[in-house]
Amino acid sequence: MGRRGRLALAAAVVVAALFFGRWAAGVAADRWWAEQFGPAQAALITELHLLRLVLDAGGILVASTWFIGHLLLVVRGIASVQVARSVANLEIREALPARTLLLAAVAGGAVLGAVAGADASRAWPDVALAWEGVRFGVREPLLGEDAGTYVAQLPVWRLVHAFVLALAVLALVAVATLYAVIGALRWRDGRIAVNDHARAHLGWLLAAVALGLAWGALLAPYEWVGGLLRGPTAGGFRAVAVVAPALGGLAVAAAVASLLWGLTGRRLVLLAAWSLLAVGWFAGRVIVPVAAPAAASPLATAERERLVALAYALEGLHDATVPGAPAATARPAVPTLWSAAAAAQAWRGGAEVVGVDPAVLDVPGRGRRPAWLGVAIDSAGRATLGALADDRVGRGGGALFWAPGDTAPGAFAPLASLPAAGIRPGSTEVVLLSGATDGVPVGGWFRRIPLAWALQAPRVLGTLPPDARLAWHLAPLRRLARLAPFAEWGAPVARVIDGDLAWVATGYLSSDAFPLSERVAWRGRDVGAVRPAFTGVVRAATGQVRLFLRPDAGPLGAAWARVARGVVEPAAALPPAVARQLPYPLEQFRLQATVVGPLRGLGRATGVGDSLVGGQARVEFAWARDTSGPVWLAPFERESDRHLAAVLVGSARDGREDLALVRTESPGAVPGAALLAERWSRFPSFTQLRDSVADAQGTLEAGPLRLWLHDGAVGAYQVQLGRRDGAPVVAWVAIAAGERLGAGRTLEEAWDNLRGTAAPLGPARPARPLLDELRRLARAADSALRAGDLGGFGRQWEQLRLLLDRAR
């Protein structure tokens, strides 16, 4: 081996060592981190790293072998390759040695193989699930396959097919290019001329591409039933079922014609076969499915609904029809007066508030009380837990907070403080601790170097105390995703469990393919099935994590629990204190509301609060009458009269979940969100409130429209928020029960106004001396009168009269 060869070999060894060292350091750091939670967690993390390594190495090895073999065949057909070299004023053409050509072929094939096979590890969830296997025990009626075939096996079939077809196409392009460069494939006398060696080689590769297309045609019926091609209409399926074998036959014929051309050089047969395949592919994949009738479906509605219910955890959905509006004696028993955004703004002192979530607190002597839990982070980085009372406000509409041991809310007081390495959203990723029991011991250089390399933390190599520890993955979502990467975790919500803060999250399992299911946009992609399968509980103070299988996880969740043996605990192991605090999974409810509307003929859920999330239904929440927890609501409006037609209700109580579709009778139904906003805005008292706030150069913000249920009947109310010293205050409440409307400074006043027992009062104002306020109103009334603005004068005079009445 020459000097250049030795240098190239040394460089390759150094590069390989760097890649392997980085991988080994990452594996070691992840394993040491997972050992905090138990040996099963450490074993799972290590096995997943090894699986990803095997897939990447296998993909690169297969692809490199494939490309190197074909490049060597190209080299074999080359008589000689000459390069020009200038010596003095002469140009000398020199033939390259065969050894150089062989090395170039091997190097080029290895590069192509690394590019084509390096990303194979991203398919590890599909490979692991296919290896474990899933059976739902439900067969779809078109192909007679179990639903598990589409969830677990079809993704791997498609991945392998795409990989094989890509190898064939890339090899064909690379080989044809090389033959064109060396002159074995050229244009001569108005046609393509190919020598015998190149023609035979290209014929085999064309046959490989055609067989790959035949494989794809045979997969088409499964992809259609799984929802990966188009909507699951029976007419379209019949077209695909007829066209797919025909396309497969044309592709096989093209493969035979390619081999025949490679052996005999019959170009006409090759051209005819591939032309027929191109025309048939366009017609079969584009024209026929679109033109196929979608009606006359043999699918029974019950069969379709059963599969959709299996895909989106709708098995427990039940319908009920109720009167449109609550009785006049049934105002909201447990109102919600704040939104998540307003609750976060209610914390004072300029603190950053993260993880604001509705939850219930066990208050001594008061039972379970509704609140917004939030973690406030001050300028020094200290984190404290606070609880804003959601069903009541202070004097002037200001926020009230619960404090430890108090039986009534008052000024802000932290419920708990978090340590430096406390688990919270937005937490620092790497924290160096001393004298702690949490985290990973730094130890000697054998551990320091991998930790510093994997975490990109050079300070680990400096001078440290002997008991130094490292803590990372401190954000609860990040921690759950690392311990259970096979699930897609929802946003963790704060809960107080046994007196300590814990973050509770739901782990979802999704599938791109599911037989005859509805397609829904979720997290930036279209899916055919999503089910909540796991519950993750992360203790904020200690960082400990426990994962539990949900009772409604289904066969897919059970399969992943078997894969992660020892990591996922059974549903029966969930502590009762945690079960009482579990909310109905929000993301699942959004998906269910999106699916239920078209499935039950209600159209799309209109939503009453949050903005649209990825094309899914908007939802809001109310408190259960027994304060067992938040209840998610998704309203459906009738387009004909803009009134409420139905409400999907998702609730949880002591770990038991309930999903109900509450249909409202047409007479007396609550108006829709837009119609209510129009009617409430015409209240004289609301006009006075708006003008008063504008005169004081303040702001008025409408909170989300809230719904409440009483004996199944539905009502609505909305809170208007003002500002006092930068903090939000409840300034006005409007309410509706059927066609009856009311408004007032508080929910009680608004309800009395709706019942006709009290007139709407004037708007609340920021606290200021009474005499100054009277003078301001008198000046404003006088200015309006001088300007000839009788309407403005009347409003200011009415405000002056109301203020004097309240003062008396």
N, C-alpha and C positions, 0 to 999 in steps of 0.2 A: 504493500500500500504506500502510495506516494505521500509527500508532505501535505498536499491539498486534501487528500482523502483522510489523513489523520486529523487535520483541523476540522473538516466537516463532521467526522465522527465524534470528535470531542464536543463540538458545538451542539450536536444532536443529543449527546448524553447530558450536557448541562441543561438544555431546555427540558428534556424529559424529567431530570431530577427536580427542576423548579416546579413543574406542573405536579409531579407526584408528591413533592414536599408540601406544596400548598394544599393539596387534597388531603394528605395525611394529617396536617395540622388542623384543618377544619374538622375532620372526623374525630380527632382526639379531643378538641375543644368541645364539640357538640356532645360527645359521650360523657366527658367530665361534668358538663352542665346538666345533662339528663340524669346523671346518677343522684342528684339531689332529690329526685322524685321517686326513685326506686330502680331496681335492676331491670324490670320489664321495660321501663321507659328507655333506659340506656341501650338495651338489646335492640329495641325497635329502631331507634335512631341509627345505630350501627348497621343494622340489616338494610335500612333504606339507602344509606350511603353506598353499601356494597352493591345493591340492586342497580342503582343509578350508574355505578362504575361498570358493572357487567354489561348493561345496555349500551353505554357509550362505547366501551371497548369492542363489544360484539358488532355494533353498527359500523365502527371504523374498520374493523378487521374484514368484515364481509365486503364492504364497499371498496376498500383498498385492494383486496384480492381480486375482485371483479374488474376494476379498472386496470390494475397492473397486468392481469392476464390479457386483456384486449390490447393494451399498448405494446405488450411483448409480441402479440400477433402482428401488429403493424410493423414493428421493427424487423420481424422475421421476413416480411415481404419487401424490405428495402434492400436493394442490391448494394448501394453505397450512398452516403450523404457527403457532399463536398461543401467546404466553406472557403471563402476568398481570404487570402492573406497577402498584404503588400510587403515586398522586400525591395528596398531602394525604389526604383521607378517601375518595377515589374509587379504584376498581380499574379500570384500563384494560387491555384485551386488545390486544396488538400483534402483528402478523404478522412472523415472522422473514424476513429477506431470503433469496432463493434462493441467493445467494453463500455465506451462512453455512451453509446446509444442505449445499451442495456441499463446503465445507471440512470440515464435520463428518463427512460420508461418507468423504472421502479419509483424514482422520485416523483414524477408527474402523477402516476397512479396513486401513490400514497397521499399526495396533496388533495387530489380529487376525492379520495376515500374519506379523508378527514373532514372535508367540507360537507360531503353528503351524509356521513354517519355520525357526526359529532353531537348532534342534538337529539339522539335517540332516547336519552334519559328522561326527556320531558314526558314520555309516554309511560312512565313507571306506574301511575295509578291504574291505567287500563290493563297493563300486563299483570299487575298483582291481583286485580279483581278477576280477570279472566282465568288466572291460575287457580284462584279460590273457588270461583263458580258461584252463580246466583240462580236460584229457582223461586219464582213467585207463586207457582201453582195455578197460574191463570194463563190460558192460551188465547191468542188473538184469532179472530175467525177467518182471516184471509189466507195466511200461510200455515196456520195451525201451530205456530211456534210459541213456546213459553216466553213471557215478557222478559225473563232473564237473558234470553238469547240476544235481545236488542240492547240490553243494558250492559252486559258483561262481555259477550263474544263479538258482536258486530263491530264495536270500536277497534278491536285488535285486527279483525279481518281487514278493515279499511286502512289501518295503519300499515300493515304488511303489504297490502296491494299498492298503496301509494309509494312505499319505499321501493318495491320491486320495479314498478313502472318508471319511477324517477331514475333508477339505475340504468334501465334499458334505454331511456331517452337520452340521458347524459352521455352514455357510452356511444350511442349512435352519432350524436353531434360531435363528440371529441374525435372519434375515429374517422368520420367523414371529413372533418377539417384537416386532420393530419394527412389523409390520403390526397386531399386536394393540394396541400402544401408540397408534397413530394412528387406530385404529378401523376399519381396512380388514378386519380379521379379528376377529370378535366372536361372542358367543353371543346368539342371538335366537330367541324362541319355541321353546325347547327343542332348538335345533339350531345348528350353526355356520353363520354367514353370512359370505361372502367376496365382495368386489367383483371385477370382471372382471380388472383389472390384477394384483391380488394372487393371484388363483386361477391365472392363467397362469404367473406367476413361481414360485409354490409347486409347480405341476405339473411344471415343468422340473426343479426341485431334487429332487422326489420321484423322478422318472425317473432322475436322476443317482445317487441313493442306491441305487435298485433295480439299476441296471447295475453299481454297485460290488459289490453282493451277488452278482450273477451271476458277476462276475469271481472273487470269492472261492470260489464253488462249483466253478468250473472248476479252481481251484488245489488243491482238496481231495485229489484222487487223488495228486498229487505230494507234498503234505504228509504224506499217510498213508504212502506208500512211504518217504519220508525220515524217518519216525519222529516227526514233529512233532505228530501228533494222538493216536495210540495205538500200542500195540505192533503190529509188522508181521505180523499173522496173515492168512492168505489169505482166511478167511471174512470178516473185517472189510473187507479190500480189495475183495472182490467186492461187498459192500454199498455201499461208498463209490463204486465205479465205476458202479453202477447209479443211486444216489441223486444223485450230483453233476450229471449232465446234467438230471435232472428238476428239481432245485432251480434250476439255471441257467435252465431254461425258465420256471419259475414267476416268477423274478425278472424276466426279460424281459417276461413278461406283465404283471407289476406296473408295469414302466416304461411300457409301452404304455397301460395303464389310467390311469396318472398323467398322461400327455400328453393323453389323451382327456378326462379330468376338467378339466385346465387349459384346454382349448379349448372344451368344451361344458358343463361343470358337472355331469356325470353322477356323482353321489356314490355310487350303488349299485354301479356297476362298480368304482370305486376301492376301496370297502370290501370287496367280494368278493375282488378280486385280492390285496390286502394281507393279508386274513384267511387265504386259502389259502397265501400265502407264509409267514406266521408259523407256521401249523400244520405245513406241510411242512418248514420249517427245523428246528423242534423235533424232529419225528419223524426226519428224515434225519440230523441231527447228534447226537442224543442216544439215541433209542430204537433205531433200526435197527442202528447199530454195536455196541451192547451186546448186542442179541438175536442178532446174526449168529453162526453157528457158527464156532468157531476151529479146529475139526478139519478133516480132509480137505484138508490143505494141499497144493497142487501144487508147493511149493518143495522141491527136493531138499536134503538136509542138506549135501551138498558145496557147492552154490551158496551157501547161507546162510553156511557157515563161510568160504568164500572171501571174501565181502564183509566179514564181521566181521574176518577176518585183515587185510584191506586197510585197514580203519578203525583198527585198534589195533596195527599192526606185528607181527602174529603169524605172518607167513609162514614164519619160521624155527623155529617151535615143533616140538619132536619129543618123543615119548613113550618112556619106558623103565620096565620093571618090575624091581625089585631085591629082594633079601632084606630083611626088615624091619629088622634091626639089624646093626651092624658086628661083625666078628669080635673075639674077646676080645683080640687083639693090636693093635687099631687105635683107640687113643685119639686125641683131636683133635690133629692135627699142629701146627696154628697156632691156639691158642685165643684168644678175645677175652674178657678179664676185666673190662673196664670198659664202661659205657654212656656215651652222650653227656653225660647229666646228671652222672654221677659223675666223668667226665673233667674237666668244667668246674669241679666243686667241688674237684678235686685241686690246682688251681693255688693257691698260697699268697699271702699278702700282701694279701688283700682286693681283688685285681684283678678287673675285669670281663672275662669271657672271651666272645668272640663267634666265631662260625663254627667250632664244634668239629665236625670231620669225620674219619671214618676214612680213612687214606691210608697208603701205603708209603713208606719212606725208603730211599735208597741209602746204606748204612753201610759205610765202608771196611773191607774184610776180613770183613764179615758178610753181604754181599748186601742183599737187600731185606727190610726189617723192618717189621712192622705197628705203626702208631702212630695216636694221635689228634692231629691238628693243630689248634691254636687260637691266636687272636690275643688276647693279654692287654693290657688297657688299665689303666694305673695311675691314681692320683688326679690326677696332673699331666697326664693326657691322652696320655702316651707309649704307643705300641703296640709290642709285641714278639711275635714268633712263637715258639711252643713246641711240643714234640713229646713226648707222653706214650707210653711203651712200653705196648702193649696185651697182649702175650703173656707178660709177666713182672711180678713185683712185688718190692719190697725186703723186707728182714727185717721181720717183723711185718705183712706184707701191704700196706705203703705203696706209693705211686706212685713210679715211676722215669721220668726224662726223658732223652731223647737230646740230646747237645750236639755242636756242630760238631767233626768230627774224632775223636770218641770212638768206641771199638769196643764199649763197654758203657755202658748207661744208668746214671744216678746222680741227683744232686740237680738241681733245676731250673736250666737255663741256656738263655738265649734263642738260638734258631737265627739270628734276624735281627731288626733293628729297622726300623720304618717311618718315613718322613719325615712332616712335619707335614701334607702334602697326600696322604699315602698312601691307597690305595684299600682300604677295609675296610667291613664292615657297620656301620651306625650312625654312619658318619663325618659330620662337620659338612658341611653342604651348601655353604657359601660360605667360602672361605679366601683371605685376601689375602697374597700372597707378594712377596718382594723378593729379587732376585738369583737367581731360579730360571729354568729353561728351560721348565718346564711351565706350563700354564694359558694364559689369554687375556690379551694385553697390554692394560692399561687405556688408555694413549695419551692423546689430548687430549679436549676436551669433546665432540667429535663422537662418540666412543665412550663416554665416561663417562656421559652422560645416558641413552642407551638401556640401558646395563648397569645403572645404578642403578634405572631404572624397571622393567626386566624382572625383575631379581633382588630388588627391594625392599631394596636395600643402600645407604642414604644415605651411608655412610662413603666410598663411591667418589667422592663429590663433594668430599671434604675434601682436605687437603694430603697428597700421596703422593709417594714417591720416583719418579724418572723411569723406573726399570725395574720398576715395580709390575705385578703380574699377578694375575688372579683365577682361582681354580679352584673349580668346583662340580660337582654330580653325582658326588660322591666315593664313594658307596656302589656297589659293583659291580653290584648288581641294577638300581639306578636308571640307571647308565651304559648298561648293555645295553638297557634298555627305551627309552631316549631314542634310541639309535642304530638300533635295530631294533624299532620299536613294533608291527610287524605280527606279532610272535611273542610268546607268553606264556612268560616265562622262569622256570625252576625256581630253587630256592635255590642260589646259587653255593657251591662247595666249595673248600676250600683245598688247594693242591698246591704242592710244591716242584719247580720245573722249571728245569733248568740252574743250580741253586743259588739261585734267586730264588723268592719267593712269588708265586703267581699264583692268581687265582680263576677257576674253570672252571664254566660253567653250560650247561644244555641249553635250547634254545629250542623250544617246542612249538607246533604248529599244530592248531587244533581246528575242528570244524564242528558246528553245531547239527543239521544235516540230513545224513544219509548213508543210502543205500538199504539197507533190511532189516537194519540193524545193531542191536546191543545199545545201549540207553540207559544211560549211566553218570553218576552225580553227580560233577562235577569243578569245583572252585573256585566253588562256590555256584550252579551251574546244571547242567541236564541236557544232555549232549552226545551226539552220535552217532558221533563219530570224534575221536581224538587221536593224533598221531604226533610223535615227536621229529624235528625237521628241521634244527636248527642247533646248532653248538657255539660258544660264546663264551668267549674267553680274555682276561682282564683282568690286566695286570701291576700288582702292588700298588705297586711303587716308582715307575714312570713313568706309570702310568695309561693306557698304550696298550691299545687294544682291537682284536682281530681276530675276525672272524666266518667260520665255515666251514660249508659245506653237509655234512650227514651223508650217508653212503652209502645209508642207508635212508630218506631224506627223502621219497621218492615224488614223484608228479607235482605235488602241492600245494606241497611245498617247492621244487621246481624252478621253479614259476610265480612264487613270491615272490622267488626268487633273480634271476629275470629282471626283476621289478619293481625290485628294489634292485640294479640292475646296478652292478658295481664295488665294492659294499659287502660282499657275501657271496662269499667265495673258494670255489673248488671243493674237494671232499673230498680230492683228491690233494695239495692244498697244505698239509694239516695236518702240522705238524712231528712227526717220530717221537717226540721227547721228550714232546710233549703227548699223542700217541696212547697211549703206555704208561701214562699217568696217568688216562686217561678212565674213570670208573666207568660201570656200567650205569645208565641214567637211572632214578632212583628213582620219580618220579611216574608214568612210563610203566609201570614194573613193577607199581605199585599198581593201575593201571587194568587191566593185563593179568591180574593175579591175580583181579580182580573179574569180568572177563569169562570167563576160562577155566573157572572153577568151574561155572557153569551150562551153558556150552557143552559141556563134557566130562562132565557128569553128576556132578560132585563137590560141588555145593552151594557155599556161600560159604566163602572162606578164613577160618579161625578166627583166625589171627594169634598171635604169641607175644611181641610187644614193645610197639610203639607203640600209642597209642590210635587208635580209628577216626578216619579223616580223611575227612570229607564223605561217609560211607557207603561208602568204599572199603575194600578188604582191608588188614589190618594186615601189616606185613612186619618181618623182622629180617635181620641180616646175619651172615655168618661170613667167615673168611679163606680164600682159596684155598690148597690144599696147597702150591703153589709160590710163595705170597705174591705173586701177580701183582696182587692187589687184593681189595677186598671183594666178596662174593657175596651177592646178595639172595635171601631165602628167604620163601616164603609157604606155610604148611602147611594141609592140608585134613584134617579129622578125620571119622571115621565116627560117626554119631550112635548106631549100634547098640551099639558097645562102647567108645566114647570113646578110640579109638586112632587113630594116624596112618594116613591112607589114601594121601596123596600129598603131594609138596612141589614147588612151582614154583620153579625155580632160574634166576636171571638173573645172568650173569657177563660180564666183559669182560677181554680179554687182548690187549694191543698194538693196541687199536682195533677188534678183532673181537669182536662180541657173540654170546652164545649164550643161548638160552632153552630150557629143558627141563622137562618134567613128569615127575617121578620118582615112580612108583607103588610102594608097599610091599606086600609079600605079607602077608596077614592073620596067619599064625602068626609070632610074634616081633616084630610091629610095636611101635614105641615108643608108650607111652601118651600121651594128649593132655595139654595144659598143666594143666588143672584136676586131672586124675587124678594126674599126677606131683606136683603141689603137695601133694595130700592124703597121698600115700605118703611123700614126703620129710619132711613135718612130723611123722610118727610115729617117725622115727629117734630113739633115746635120746640120741645125741650132739647132735642138733639141739635137743632139749628142754633139754639141759644148756647149750648155747650161748645159747639164748634166756633162760634163767633167769640165767645168769652176766651177760649184758649188762644185764638188768633190775636185778640187784643193784648193778651199777656205775653205775646211772642213765644208761646209754648207750642208743643206738638201733641197731636192726638193720633193714636195708632189703634186700629181695629184688631183685636185678637182673633184667633180662629173661631169659626162657628162651632158651637158645641151642641151635641145631641144628648138627650137623656131619655131613659126608658122607665116606665112605671106600669107594671102588669102587662108589659109588652108594647104599650102605646108609646109613641115617640113625640118628643117636644124638642125645641131648639132655643138656644140663647147665645149671646155674644157679649164680650166685655170690651169696653173702650178704655184704653190706657193713656193716661197723661204723664207728665213729668214734673217732679219736684226735686230740685237740687240735683238733677241728672238721673235720679232714680225713678223707675216707673211706679205709678200709683193707679189703682182702679178708680176711674172717674165716672163710669156710666155702665149700666147693664141693660141690655134689651132682651126680651124673651118672647117666645111664640108657642102657643098650643093650638094647633089647627089654624084657623083664620084669625084667632084672637091674639092681639099683640099688646105688649106692655113695656115700660121702661122706667128706670129710676137710678138713683145713685148706688144702690145696693141690689142684690138679687131679691131680697125681701120686699123692697119698695117696688121693684119691677113686677114682681108677682102680684102684689096688692093692686098695682095699676092695671094689670091684665084682668084681674077679677072685677075691676070697677069699684073697689073699696077705697081707692086713694087716687088723687090726681098726680101726674108726674111732677116732681119737684125740680127746682132750678139746678143748674149744674154745680158740681163741687168745684171749688177754686183753691189754688194754692194758699196756704195759710198766710195771712197778712193782717195788719190792724184793720178793724172794722171801719173806723173813720176814714182811713186812706182809701179803702175800697169804695165807700160811699161817695167820696169826693171824685174819684176817678170816673165812676159811673155817671155822676151828675155832669161832669165836664164833657164826657162823651155824648150824653144826651143833648146837652146844649149845643155842641158843635154840629151834631146831626140836624138839629132844628134850624140853626142858622144857615146850614147848607141846603135846606129844603128836602132833606132825606127823611121823610116821615116814617118809612119802614125802619130805618136805623134808629130813629128816635124812639119808636115803639118798642124795639127790642131792648134798648138800653134802659128805658123806663120800666119795662117788665122785670128786668134783672134787678133794678134798684128796689122795686116793690117786694120781690121775693126775698132779697137780702134783708130788708127791714122786717119782713114777716118772720124769717128764721131768727133774727136777733131778738125779736120779742118773745 
